[in-house]
Amino acid sequence: MKTALFYLAVLVLCALFFVLGLLNRETVEFDFVLGKETLPLIFVMLISFIFGAFLTLFVFGIKVWYWKGRAQSLEKEIANDRRSRENAAARRDFEQDKKA
């Protein structure tokens, strides 16, 4: 059922993009660093969308990488704390057995 809904959503989005493309066929002048080009507006919109998507992936990819590293270091810290508590409990039991 999920895959059917996914395919339906993709189909609806494709239809919307097709209509958007039909409505934005006029040409515009696109200025970029290396020069100027006359392109259909839909291509300029598509280029902007792709650039924005890659920029977002890059920024959030860095954040994900940071938080994964932070989570791993905290997991190690928790494991070390657990080990030290177990060692302290074993030492306390040993001292109590020694006194008895």
N, C-alpha and C positions, 0 to 999 in steps of 0.2 A: 504494500500500500504506500509506503514511504517513497519508493522509487517511482511509482506512478505520479505522485504529487510533485516529486522533484522534476520529472520530465515535463509535466504540465506547466510548472513554474518556468522552466527553461523555454518552453514553447511560447508562453505568454511574453516573456522578456524579449525573445527574438522578434516577435511580432511588433512589440513596442519600439524596439530599435529600428526595425524596418520602416515603420511609420515615421519615426523621428528622422531617419535618413531621407525619406521622401519629402518631408517638410523643410529640410535644411539643405537644399541642393544649390543654392546660390553660391557664387564664388566670393572669397574674401582674400585680402592680401595678408599673408602670414610673414611677419618679420621675425627672424631668428638670428642667432649670433653670426652665422656665416653668410647670411644674405637674406633675400626676399623671395617669396614664392606665392603664386596665386593658386589657391586650393579651394575645393568645395568646403563649405562650413562644417559639414558632418565630419570630414577628415580632420579638421582643426579640433573639433570637439573630441573626436576619438583619440587623437594624439595627446590632448590635455588630460583625458581620462586615464590613459595608459601611463603617462608620466606621473600623475597623481597617485595611481595605484602602486607603482613601483616605489615611489617616495614613501608612501605609507607602509608598505611591506618592509622597506629598509629601516625606517624609524622603529616600528614595532618589533622587527627582528632583533634590533639591538637591545630593546627593552626586555624581550623574552630571554635573550642570551644572558643579560645581567641578572634577571630574577631566577633563572635556572641555576646559575653559579651561586647566587645567594642562598637558594634553597639547599643546594648540596653542602655548602659550608655550614649551614645551620643543622643539617642532618648529622654531619660529622661531629659538631659540637654537642648535640644531644647524645650521640653514641658515646662520646668521651665522658660526658657527665654520668651517663648510666653505668659505664664501666667503673668510674671512680666511686660511685655509690655502692656498687656491688663489692668492690675491693674494701671499702670502709666497713661494710656490713660483715664481710668475711673476717676482717681484722678484729672487729668488735667481738664476734663470736669466738674467735681464737683466744682473745684475751680473757673472755668470760670462762671458757673451758680451762684455761691455764690457771685461773684463780680457784676454780672448783676442785 
